[in-house]
Amino acid sequence: MKYYVYILKSERDGGICIGHTENLALALAEHEAGAKRDTKYRLPVQLIHKELAKSFKQVKMRERYWLGLEGQKEIESMVGKIPRHFEKNKRRKR
């Protein structure tokens, strides 16, 4: 079975979406139609990278790489600075 890891860039806010799928064409169509929660309010999106993986385990490893610091640096070398919309561990004022 084939799996794809893909990276989308929002043309609206410059944000990045990293995902995986067995059917790349269908996943892209769903993103572009606003059917995916991650990109629904960030349309239009552009495919900036895709790679084929031979196993689900390899897909998860590559997805983890792209989400990590080294992967983020590589993405920034492809598309420029990535906006940081959400910060982890940021507490809301009560």
Gaussian input, Z-matrix of N, CA and C with variables (Angstrom, degrees):
# hf/3-21g

backbone

0 1
 N
 C     1     B1
 C     2     B2     1     A1
 N     3     B3     2     A2     1     D1
 C     4     B4     3     A3     2     D2
 C     5     B5     4     A4     3     D3
 N     6     B6     5     A5     4     D4
 C     7     B7     6     A6     5     D5
 C     8     B8     7     A7     6     D6
 N     9     B9     8     A8     7     D7
 C    10    B10     9     A9     8     D8
 C    11    B11    10    A10     9     D9
 N    12    B12    11    A11    10    D10
 C    13    B13    12    A12    11    D11
 C    14    B14    13    A13    12    D12
 N    15    B15    14    A14    13    D13
 C    16    B16    15    A15    14    D14
 C    17    B17    16    A16    15    D15
 N    18    B18    17    A17    16    D16
 C    19    B19    18    A18    17    D17
 C    20    B20    19    A19    18    D18
 N    21    B21    20    A20    19    D19
 C    22    B22    21    A21    20    D20
 C    23    B23    22    A22    21    D21
 N    24    B24    23    A23    22    D22
 C    25    B25    24    A24    23    D23
 C    26    B26    25    A25    24    D24
 N    27    B27    26    A26    25    D25
 C    28    B28    27    A27    26    D26
 C    29    B29    28    A28    27    D27
 N    30    B30    29    A29    28    D28
 C    31    B31    30    A30    29    D29
 C    32    B32    31    A31    30    D30
 N    33    B33    32    A32    31    D31
 C    34    B34    33    A33    32    D32
 C    35    B35    34    A34    33    D33
 N    36    B36    35    A35    34    D34
 C    37    B37    36    A36    35    D35
 C    38    B38    37    A37    36    D36
 N    39    B39    38    A38    37    D37
 C    40    B40    39    A39    38    D38
 C    41    B41    40    A40    39    D39
 N    42    B42    41    A41    40    D40
 C    43    B43    42    A42    41    D41
 C    44    B44    43    A43    42    D42
 N    45    B45    44    A44    43    D43
 C    46    B46    45    A45    44    D44
 C    47    B47    46    A46    45    D45
 N    48    B48    47    A47    46    D46
 C    49    B49    48    A48    47    D47
 C    50    B50    49    A49    48    D48
 N    51    B51    50    A50    49    D49
 C    52    B52    51    A51    50    D50
 C    53    B53    52    A52    51    D51
 N    54    B54    53    A53    52    D52
 C    55    B55    54    A54    53    D53
 C    56    B56    55    A55    54    D54
 N    57    B57    56    A56    55    D55
 C    58    B58    57    A57    56    D56
 C    59    B59    58    A58    57    D57
 N    60    B60    59    A59    58    D58
 C    61    B61    60    A60    59    D59
 C    62    B62    61    A61    60    D60
 N    63    B63    62    A62    61    D61
 C    64    B64    63    A63    62    D62
 C    65    B65    64    A64    63    D63
 N    66    B66    65    A65    64    D64
 C    67    B67    66    A66    65    D65
 C    68    B68    67    A67    66    D66
 N    69    B69    68    A68    67    D67
 C    70    B70    69    A69    68    D68
 C    71    B71    70    A70    69    D69
 N    72    B72    71    A71    70    D70
 C    73    B73    72    A72    71    D71
 C    74    B74    73    A73    72    D72
 N    75    B75    74    A74    73    D73
 C    76    B76    75    A75    74    D74
 C    77    B77    76    A76    75    D75
 N    78    B78    77    A77    76    D76
 C    79    B79    78    A78    77    D77
 C    80    B80    79    A79    78    D78
 N    81    B81    80    A80    79    D79
 C    82    B82    81    A81    80    D80
 C    83    B83    82    A82    81    D81
 N    84    B84    83    A83    82    D82
 C    85    B85    84    A84    83    D83
 C    86    B86    85    A85    84    D84
 N    87    B87    86    A86    85    D85
 C    88    B88    87    A87    86    D86
 C    89    B89    88    A88    87    D87
 N    90    B90    89    A89    88    D88
 C    91    B91    90    A90    89    D89
 C    92    B92    91    A91    90    D90
 N    93    B93    92    A92    91    D91
 C    94    B94    93    A93    92    D92
 C    95    B95    94    A94    93    D93
 N    96    B96    95    A95    94    D94
 C    97    B97    96    A96    95    D95
 C    98    B98    97    A97    96    D96
 N    99    B99    98    A98    97    D97
 C   100   B100    99    A99    98    D98
 C   101   B101   100   A100    99    D99
 N   102   B102   101   A101   100   D100
 C   103   B103   102   A102   101   D101
 C   104   B104   103   A103   102   D102
 N   105   B105   104   A104   103   D103
 C   106   B106   105   A105   104   D104
 C   107   B107   106   A106   105   D105
 N   108   B108   107   A107   106   D106
 C   109   B109   108   A108   107   D107
 C   110   B110   109   A109   108   D108
 N   111   B111   110   A110   109   D109
 C   112   B112   111   A111   110   D110
 C   113   B113   112   A112   111   D111
 N   114   B114   113   A113   112   D112
 C   115   B115   114   A114   113   D113
 C   116   B116   115   A115   114   D114
 N   117   B117   116   A116   115   D115
 C   118   B118   117   A117   116   D116
 C   119   B119   118   A118   117   D117
 N   120   B120   119   A119   118   D118
 C   121   B121   120   A120   119   D119
 C   122   B122   121   A121   120   D120
 N   123   B123   122   A122   121   D121
 C   124   B124   123   A123   122   D122
 C   125   B125   124   A124   123   D123
 N   126   B126   125   A125   124   D124
 C   127   B127   126   A126   125   D125
 C   128   B128   127   A127   126   D126
 N   129   B129   128   A128   127   D127
 C   130   B130   129   A129   128   D128
 C   131   B131   130   A130   129   D129
 N   132   B132   131   A131   130   D130
 C   133   B133   132   A132   131   D131
 C   134   B134   133   A133   132   D132
 N   135   B135   134   A134   133   D133
 C   136   B136   135   A135   134   D134
 C   137   B137   136   A136   135   D135
 N   138   B138   137   A137   136   D136
 C   139   B139   138   A138   137   D137
 C   140   B140   139   A139   138   D138
 N   141   B141   140   A140   139   D139
 C   142   B142   141   A141   140   D140
 C   143   B143   142   A142   141   D141
 N   144   B144   143   A143   142   D142
 C   145   B145   144   A144   143   D143
 C   146   B146   145   A145   144   D144
 N   147   B147   146   A146   145   D145
 C   148   B148   147   A147   146   D146
 C   149   B149   148   A148   147   D147
 N   150   B150   149   A149   148   D148
 C   151   B151   150   A150   149   D149
 C   152   B152   151   A151   150   D150
 N   153   B153   152   A152   151   D151
 C   154   B154   153   A153   152   D152
 C   155   B155   154   A154   153   D153
 N   156   B156   155   A155   154   D154
 C   157   B157   156   A156   155   D155
 C   158   B158   157   A157   156   D156
 N   159   B159   158   A158   157   D157
 C   160   B160   159   A159   158   D158
 C   161   B161   160   A160   159   D159
 N   162   B162   161   A161   160   D160
 C   163   B163   162   A162   161   D161
 C   164   B164   163   A163   162   D162
 N   165   B165   164   A164   163   D163
 C   166   B166   165   A165   164   D164
 C   167   B167   166   A166   165   D165
 N   168   B168   167   A167   166   D166
 C   169   B169   168   A168   167   D167
 C   170   B170   169   A169   168   D168
 N   171   B171   170   A170   169   D169
 C   172   B172   171   A171   170   D170
 C   173   B173   172   A172   171   D171
 N   174   B174   173   A173   172   D172
 C   175   B175   174   A174   173   D173
 C   176   B176   175   A175   174   D174
 N   177   B177   176   A176   175   D175
 C   178   B178   177   A177   176   D176
 C   179   B179   178   A178   177   D177
 N   180   B180   179   A179   178   D178
 C   181   B181   180   A180   179   D179
 C   182   B182   181   A181   180   D180
 N   183   B183   182   A182   181   D181
 C   184   B184   183   A183   182   D182
 C   185   B185   184   A184   183   D183
 N   186   B186   185   A185   184   D184
 C   187   B187   186   A186   185   D185
 C   188   B188   187   A187   186   D186
 N   189   B189   188   A188   187   D187
 C   190   B190   189   A189   188   D188
 C   191   B191   190   A190   189   D189
 N   192   B192   191   A191   190   D190
 C   193   B193   192   A192   191   D191
 C   194   B194   193   A193   192   D192
 N   195   B195   194   A194   193   D193
 C   196   B196   195   A195   194   D194
 C   197   B197   196   A196   195   D195
 N   198   B198   197   A197   196   D196
 C   199   B199   198   A198   197   D197
 C   200   B200   199   A199   198   D198
 N   201   B201   200   A200   199   D199
 C   202   B202   201   A201   200   D200
 C   203   B203   202   A202   201   D201
 N   204   B204   203   A203   202   D202
 C   205   B205   204   A204   203   D203
 C   206   B206   205   A205   204   D204
 N   207   B207   206   A206   205   D205
 C   208   B208   207   A207   206   D206
 C   209   B209   208   A208   207   D207
 N   210   B210   209   A209   208   D208
 C   211   B211   210   A210   209   D209
 C   212   B212   211   A211   210   D210
 N   213   B213   212   A212   211   D211
 C   214   B214   213   A213   212   D212
 C   215   B215   214   A214   213   D213
 N   216   B216   215   A215   214   D214
 C   217   B217   216   A216   215   D215
 C   218   B218   217   A217   216   D216
 N   219   B219   218   A218   217   D217
 C   220   B220   219   A219   218   D218
 C   221   B221   220   A220   219   D219
 N   222   B222   221   A221   220   D220
 C   223   B223   222   A222   221   D221
 C   224   B224   223   A223   222   D222
 N   225   B225   224   A224   223   D223
 C   226   B226   225   A225   224   D224
 C   227   B227   226   A226   225   D225
 N   228   B228   227   A227   226   D226
 C   229   B229   228   A228   227   D227
 C   230   B230   229   A229   228   D228
 N   231   B231   230   A230   229   D229
 C   232   B232   231   A231   230   D230
 C   233   B233   232   A232   231   D231
 N   234   B234   233   A233   232   D232
 C   235   B235   234   A234   233   D233
 C   236   B236   235   A235   234   D234
 N   237   B237   236   A236   235   D235
 C   238   B238   237   A237   236   D236
 C   239   B239   238   A238   237   D237
 N   240   B240   239   A239   238   D238
 C   241   B241   240   A240   239   D239
 C   242   B242   241   A241   240   D240
 N   243   B243   242   A242   241   D241
 C   244   B244   243   A243   242   D242
 C   245   B245   244   A244   243   D243
 N   246   B246   245   A245   244   D244
 C   247   B247   246   A246   245   D245
 C   248   B248   247   A247   246   D246
 N   249   B249   248   A248   247   D247
 C   250   B250   249   A249   248   D248
 C   251   B251   250   A250   249   D249
 N   252   B252   251   A251   250   D250
 C   253   B253   252   A252   251   D251
 C   254   B254   253   A253   252   D252
 N   255   B255   254   A254   253   D253
 C   256   B256   255   A255   254   D254
 C   257   B257   256   A256   255   D255
 N   258   B258   257   A257   256   D256
 C   259   B259   258   A258   257   D257
 C   260   B260   259   A259   258   D258
 N   261   B261   260   A260   259   D259
 C   262   B262   261   A261   260   D260
 C   263   B263   262   A262   261   D261
 N   264   B264   263   A263   262   D262
 C   265   B265   264   A264   263   D263
 C   266   B266   265   A265   264   D264
 N   267   B267   266   A266   265   D265
 C   268   B268   267   A267   266   D266
 C   269   B269   268   A268   267   D267
 N   270   B270   269   A269   268   D268
 C   271   B271   270   A270   269   D269
 C   272   B272   271   A271   270   D270
 N   273   B273   272   A272   271   D271
 C   274   B274   273   A273   272   D272
 C   275   B275   274   A274   273   D273
 N   276   B276   275   A275   274   D274
 C   277   B277   276   A276   275   D275
 C   278   B278   277   A277   276   D276
 N   279   B279   278   A278   277   D277
 C   280   B280   279   A279   278   D278
 C   281   B281   280   A280   279   D279

   B1=1.4505
   B2=1.5311
   B3=1.3405
   B4=1.4564
   B5=1.5232
   B6=1.3045
   B7=1.4559
   B8=1.5209
   B9=1.3071
   B10=1.4551
   B11=1.5181
   B12=1.3129
   B13=1.4573
   B14=1.5203
   B15=1.3261
   B16=1.4589
   B17=1.5196
   B18=1.3263
   B19=1.4595
   B20=1.5215
   B21=1.3276
   B22=1.4546
   B23=1.5206
   B24=1.3168
   B25=1.4618
   B26=1.5168
   B27=1.3222
   B28=1.4550
   B29=1.5219
   B30=1.3208
   B31=1.4591
   B32=1.5230
   B33=1.3190
   B34=1.4635
   B35=1.5217
   B36=1.3458
   B37=1.4655
   B38=1.5260
   B39=1.3355
   B40=1.4602
   B41=1.5120
   B42=1.3295
   B43=1.4611
   B44=1.5202
   B45=1.3141
   B46=1.4550
   B47=1.5236
   B48=1.3285
   B49=1.4616
   B50=1.5244
   B51=1.3207
   B52=1.4613
   B53=1.5168
   B54=1.3305
   B55=1.4519
   B56=1.5137
   B57=1.3293
   B58=1.4646
   B59=1.5266
   B60=1.3267
   B61=1.4585
   B62=1.5204
   B63=1.3167
   B64=1.4608
   B65=1.5267
   B66=1.3252
   B67=1.4647
   B68=1.5273
   B69=1.3151
   B70=1.4617
   B71=1.5276
   B72=1.3172
   B73=1.4697
   B74=1.5274
   B75=1.3268
   B76=1.4617
   B77=1.5286
   B78=1.3217
   B79=1.4665
   B80=1.5274
   B81=1.3246
   B82=1.4672
   B83=1.5208
   B84=1.3294
   B85=1.4668
   B86=1.5268
   B87=1.3294
   B88=1.4668
   B89=1.5232
   B90=1.3311
   B91=1.4670
   B92=1.5248
   B93=1.3175
   B94=1.4638
   B95=1.5255
   B96=1.3330
   B97=1.4660
   B98=1.5227
   B99=1.3286
   B100=1.4570
   B101=1.5089
   B102=1.3199
   B103=1.4623
   B104=1.5309
   B105=1.3086
   B106=1.4685
   B107=1.5278
   B108=1.3146
   B109=1.4596
   B110=1.5323
   B111=1.3321
   B112=1.4631
   B113=1.5222
   B114=1.3079
   B115=1.4656
   B116=1.5269
   B117=1.3017
   B118=1.4688
   B119=1.5295
   B120=1.3174
   B121=1.4606
   B122=1.5282
   B123=1.3312
   B124=1.4620
   B125=1.5271
   B126=1.3262
   B127=1.4628
   B128=1.5204
   B129=1.2943
   B130=1.4621
   B131=1.5296
   B132=1.3335
   B133=1.4606
   B134=1.5236
   B135=1.3201
   B136=1.4604
   B137=1.5252
   B138=1.3114
   B139=1.4624
   B140=1.5230
   B141=1.3370
   B142=1.4653
   B143=1.5244
   B144=1.3511
   B145=1.4653
   B146=1.5232
   B147=1.3239
   B148=1.4657
   B149=1.5109
   B150=1.3155
   B151=1.4626
   B152=1.5148
   B153=1.3055
   B154=1.4541
   B155=1.5221
   B156=1.3275
   B157=1.4618
   B158=1.5245
   B159=1.3138
   B160=1.4661
   B161=1.5183
   B162=1.3274
   B163=1.4637
   B164=1.5236
   B165=1.3255
   B166=1.4571
   B167=1.5242
   B168=1.3160
   B169=1.4660
   B170=1.5302
   B171=1.3303
   B172=1.4620
   B173=1.5336
   B174=1.3252
   B175=1.4650
   B176=1.5203
   B177=1.3126
   B178=1.4640
   B179=1.5240
   B180=1.3324
   B181=1.4641
   B182=1.5323
   B183=1.3299
   B184=1.4667
   B185=1.5284
   B186=1.3165
   B187=1.4583
   B188=1.5309
   B189=1.3161
   B190=1.4649
   B191=1.5322
   B192=1.3423
   B193=1.4659
   B194=1.5260
   B195=1.3293
   B196=1.4579
   B197=1.5245
   B198=1.3105
   B199=1.4592
   B200=1.5227
   B201=1.3245
   B202=1.4616
   B203=1.5194
   B204=1.3201
   B205=1.4572
   B206=1.5260
   B207=1.3255
   B208=1.4675
   B209=1.5290
   B210=1.3206
   B211=1.4590
   B212=1.5218
   B213=1.3367
   B214=1.4580
   B215=1.5268
   B216=1.3369
   B217=1.4724
   B218=1.5254
   B219=1.3262
   B220=1.4648
   B221=1.5322
   B222=1.3271
   B223=1.4660
   B224=1.5264
   B225=1.3338
   B226=1.4633
   B227=1.5258
   B228=1.3323
   B229=1.4674
   B230=1.5322
   B231=1.3391
   B232=1.4654
   B233=1.5265
   B234=1.3446
   B235=1.4709
   B236=1.5172
   B237=1.3039
   B238=1.4546
   B239=1.5203
   B240=1.3056
   B241=1.4627
   B242=1.5267
   B243=1.3289
   B244=1.4618
   B245=1.5218
   B246=1.3369
   B247=1.4625
   B248=1.5231
   B249=1.2945
   B250=1.4659
   B251=1.5263
   B252=1.3303
   B253=1.4586
   B254=1.5227
   B255=1.3090
   B256=1.4497
   B257=1.5182
   B258=1.3084
   B259=1.4547
   B260=1.5192
   B261=1.3175
   B262=1.4576
   B263=1.5288
   B264=1.2972
   B265=1.4632
   B266=1.5218
   B267=1.3028
   B268=1.4570
   B269=1.5221
   B270=1.3073
   B271=1.4651
   B272=1.5187
   B273=1.3219
   B274=1.4607
   B275=1.5165
   B276=1.3270
   B277=1.4649
   B278=1.5148
   B279=1.3091
   B280=1.4723
   B281=1.4919
   A1=109.37
   A2=116.69
   A3=122.04
   A4=109.68
   A5=114.60
   A6=121.54
   A7=108.53
   A8=115.86
   A9=121.45
   A10=109.72
   A11=115.65
   A12=122.76
   A13=104.55
   A14=116.79
   A15=119.13
   A16=110.71
   A17=114.41
   A18=121.44
   A19=107.48
   A20=115.34
   A21=122.00
   A22=109.34
   A23=115.84
   A24=121.19
   A25=108.27
   A26=115.91
   A27=120.98
   A28=109.03
   A29=116.24
   A30=120.10
   A31=110.61
   A32=116.30
   A33=120.97
   A34=111.79
   A35=116.30
   A36=119.04
   A37=113.99
   A38=117.71
   A39=120.75
   A40=114.63
   A41=117.55
   A42=121.36
   A43=112.33
   A44=115.09
   A45=122.92
   A46=109.78
   A47=116.19
   A48=123.02
   A49=107.48
   A50=116.65
   A51=122.31
   A52=107.54
   A53=116.78
   A54=119.97
   A55=112.05
   A56=114.98
   A57=120.84
   A58=108.77
   A59=115.33
   A60=120.85
   A61=110.10
   A62=115.52
   A63=121.17
   A64=110.22
   A65=117.31
   A66=122.39
   A67=108.44
   A68=116.39
   A69=121.53
   A70=112.08
   A71=117.59
   A72=120.62
   A73=111.13
   A74=117.05
   A75=121.10
   A76=111.07
   A77=117.24
   A78=120.80
   A79=110.88
   A80=116.93
   A81=120.30
   A82=111.15
   A83=116.97
   A84=120.67
   A85=110.82
   A86=117.47
   A87=121.27
   A88=111.09
   A89=117.15
   A90=120.02
   A91=110.19
   A92=116.96
   A93=121.31
   A94=112.69
   A95=117.13
   A96=121.24
   A97=112.30
   A98=117.44
   A99=120.90
   A100=113.23
   A101=117.66
   A102=121.69
   A103=112.79
   A104=117.36
   A105=121.08
   A106=109.15
   A107=116.11
   A108=122.29
   A109=112.39
   A110=117.03
   A111=120.95
   A112=113.41
   A113=117.70
   A114=120.15
   A115=113.58
   A116=117.48
   A117=121.51
   A118=112.83
   A119=117.42
   A120=121.58
   A121=112.22
   A122=116.08
   A123=120.16
   A124=111.55
   A125=116.54
   A126=121.57
   A127=111.05
   A128=118.01
   A129=129.28
   A130=111.45
   A131=114.98
   A132=120.87
   A133=109.41
   A134=114.36
   A135=121.20
   A136=108.61
   A137=117.14
   A138=122.12
   A139=108.00
   A140=116.55
   A141=119.16
   A142=112.60
   A143=116.54
   A144=119.01
   A145=109.01
   A146=115.27
   A147=121.25
   A148=107.28
   A149=115.68
   A150=120.11
   A151=109.25
   A152=114.95
   A153=122.73
   A154=109.41
   A155=116.25
   A156=121.68
   A157=108.20
   A158=115.80
   A159=120.44
   A160=113.51
   A161=116.94
   A162=119.68
   A163=109.62
   A164=115.55
   A165=120.25
   A166=110.29
   A167=117.10
   A168=121.02
   A169=110.41
   A170=116.56
   A171=120.70
   A172=110.61
   A173=117.14
   A174=121.18
   A175=110.33
   A176=117.14
   A177=120.82
   A178=111.05
   A179=117.59
   A180=121.04
   A181=110.58
   A182=117.26
   A183=120.78
   A184=111.21
   A185=116.14
   A186=119.69
   A187=109.86
   A188=116.64
   A189=121.56
   A190=110.56
   A191=116.39
   A192=120.24
   A193=110.38
   A194=117.04
   A195=120.45
   A196=112.22
   A197=117.70
   A198=121.16
   A199=112.38
   A200=116.81
   A201=121.53
   A202=112.68
   A203=115.76
   A204=122.49
   A205=112.76
   A206=117.58
   A207=120.18
   A208=111.25
   A209=116.32
   A210=120.26
   A211=111.83
   A212=116.32
   A213=120.30
   A214=111.03
   A215=116.20
   A216=119.83
   A217=110.67
   A218=116.60
   A219=120.36
   A220=111.10
   A221=116.57
   A222=120.44
   A223=109.74
   A224=116.52
   A225=119.87
   A226=111.54
   A227=117.57
   A228=119.30
   A229=110.84
   A230=117.26
   A231=121.27
   A232=112.24
   A233=116.47
   A234=119.78
   A235=114.63
   A236=118.47
   A237=120.48
   A238=110.92
   A239=115.98
   A240=122.42
   A241=110.84
   A242=115.71
   A243=121.98
   A244=108.31
   A245=118.64
   A246=119.60
   A247=111.01
   A248=116.32
   A249=121.98
   A250=108.57
   A251=116.12
   A252=120.84
   A253=112.79
   A254=115.95
   A255=119.76
   A256=109.20
   A257=116.59
   A258=120.53
   A259=108.41
   A260=116.35
   A261=119.82
   A262=109.43
   A263=115.45
   A264=123.72
   A265=113.35
   A266=117.67
   A267=120.17
   A268=107.80
   A269=116.18
   A270=120.36
   A271=110.89
   A272=114.72
   A273=120.21
   A274=109.45
   A275=115.53
   A276=119.61
   A277=107.96
   A278=115.86
   A279=120.22
   A280=110.86
   D1=141.59
   D2=-179.54
   D3=-100.22
   D4=143.69
   D5=175.22
   D6=-131.63
   D7=150.72
   D8=176.98
   D9=-121.59
   D10=141.39
   D11=166.75
   D12=-105.91
   D13=133.21
   D14=-178.23
   D15=-134.98
   D16=155.46
   D17=178.27
   D18=-127.65
   D19=126.74
   D20=177.76
   D21=-113.08
   D22=147.17
   D23=174.51
   D24=-119.04
   D25=130.80
   D26=177.08
   D27=-76.19
   D28=127.63
   D29=175.75
   D30=-79.53
   D31=-12.97
   D32=-179.74
   D33=-80.15
   D34=-49.81
   D35=-176.27
   D36=-124.32
   D37=1.01
   D38=177.78
   D39=79.79
   D40=1.22
   D41=-179.38
   D42=-70.22
   D43=161.88
   D44=-176.52
   D45=-114.00
   D46=141.07
   D47=174.16
   D48=-125.33
   D49=126.71
   D50=179.60
   D51=-114.93
   D52=130.43
   D53=-178.62
   D54=-149.55
   D55=178.66
   D56=176.76
   D57=-140.25
   D58=155.10
   D59=-177.16
   D60=-162.29
   D61=162.99
   D62=171.62
   D63=-91.99
   D64=-24.80
   D65=-177.58
   D66=-124.68
   D67=96.11
   D68=-174.82
   D69=-63.85
   D70=-43.31
   D71=-178.98
   D72=-60.74
   D73=-42.50
   D74=179.10
   D75=-66.34
   D76=-43.67
   D77=179.83
   D78=-61.11
   D79=-43.51
   D80=179.00
   D81=-64.65
   D82=-41.54
   D83=178.29
   D84=-62.26
   D85=-40.95
   D86=178.47
   D87=-65.12
   D88=-42.46
   D89=177.25
   D90=-61.19
   D91=-47.73
   D92=-176.78
   D93=-67.05
   D94=-25.85
   D95=178.60
   D96=-84.49
   D97=-4.64
   D98=-178.99
   D99=81.33
   D100=16.65
   D101=-177.96
   D102=-84.36
   D103=-10.69
   D104=179.96
   D105=-103.26
   D106=129.59
   D107=-176.88
   D108=-58.74
   D109=-37.55
   D110=-175.85
   D111=-64.04
   D112=-29.35
   D113=-175.57
   D114=-121.26
   D115=2.62
   D116=-174.89
   D117=-53.86
   D118=-43.42
   D119=-177.07
   D120=-101.58
   D121=15.29
   D122=-177.45
   D123=-123.83
   D124=18.94
   D125=-177.92
   D126=-73.21
   D127=153.19
   D128=-3.26
   D129=-79.29
   D130=159.18
   D131=177.83
   D132=-119.47
   D133=155.67
   D134=-179.19
   D135=-126.91
   D136=133.42
   D137=175.23
   D138=-73.42
   D139=119.69
   D140=-179.58
   D141=-108.88
   D142=-17.32
   D143=179.97
   D144=-160.12
   D145=143.71
   D146=172.70
   D147=-146.27
   D148=148.30
   D149=175.96
   D150=-147.42
   D151=147.20
   D152=-178.14
   D153=-93.14
   D154=137.19
   D155=176.92
   D156=-124.33
   D157=148.63
   D158=-175.74
   D159=-88.11
   D160=-19.08
   D161=-178.24
   D162=-142.90
   D163=161.33
   D164=177.98
   D165=-64.96
   D166=-35.13
   D167=178.01
   D168=-61.61
   D169=-43.24
   D170=179.08
   D171=-65.59
   D172=-37.91
   D173=177.14
   D174=-59.56
   D175=-47.76
   D176=-178.80
   D177=-63.93
   D178=-37.11
   D179=177.88
   D180=-65.16
   D181=-43.42
   D182=-179.67
   D183=-68.97
   D184=-38.85
   D185=177.93
   D186=-63.35
   D187=-42.26
   D188=177.27
   D189=-62.08
   D190=-39.16
   D191=177.60
   D192=-60.42
   D193=-49.59
   D194=-177.34
   D195=-64.24
   D196=-29.79
   D197=178.63
   D198=-78.95
   D199=-17.78
   D200=-179.07
   D201=-82.17
   D202=177.95
   D203=-175.91
   D204=-60.92
   D205=-46.59
   D206=-179.27
   D207=-63.72
   D208=-41.30
   D209=178.18
   D210=-64.82
   D211=-40.61
   D212=178.58
   D213=-63.24
   D214=-38.81
   D215=176.92
   D216=-63.48
   D217=-40.49
   D218=179.12
   D219=-66.33
   D220=-40.21
   D221=177.07
   D222=-62.22
   D223=-43.86
   D224=179.05
   D225=-62.95
   D226=-31.57
   D227=176.84
   D228=-70.21
   D229=-24.68
   D230=178.45
   D231=-81.95
   D232=-41.44
   D233=-169.70
   D234=-122.17
   D235=-3.56
   D236=-175.96
   D237=94.74
   D238=-172.49
   D239=-175.65
   D240=-60.07
   D241=135.29
   D242=178.37
   D243=-98.44
   D244=126.67
   D245=177.90
   D246=-66.46
   D247=141.65
   D248=178.95
   D249=-101.31
   D250=91.33
   D251=-176.70
   D252=-78.45
   D253=-35.15
   D254=-174.50
   D255=-123.73
   D256=130.49
   D257=177.66
   D258=-108.26
   D259=133.87
   D260=177.81
   D261=-70.43
   D262=149.70
   D263=176.31
   D264=61.64
   D265=21.99
   D266=176.84
   D267=-85.09
   D268=123.44
   D269=-176.94
   D270=-91.31
   D271=142.59
   D272=176.14
   D273=-81.69
   D274=146.86
   D275=173.97
   D276=-77.55
   D277=139.72
   D278=179.87
   D279=-103.74

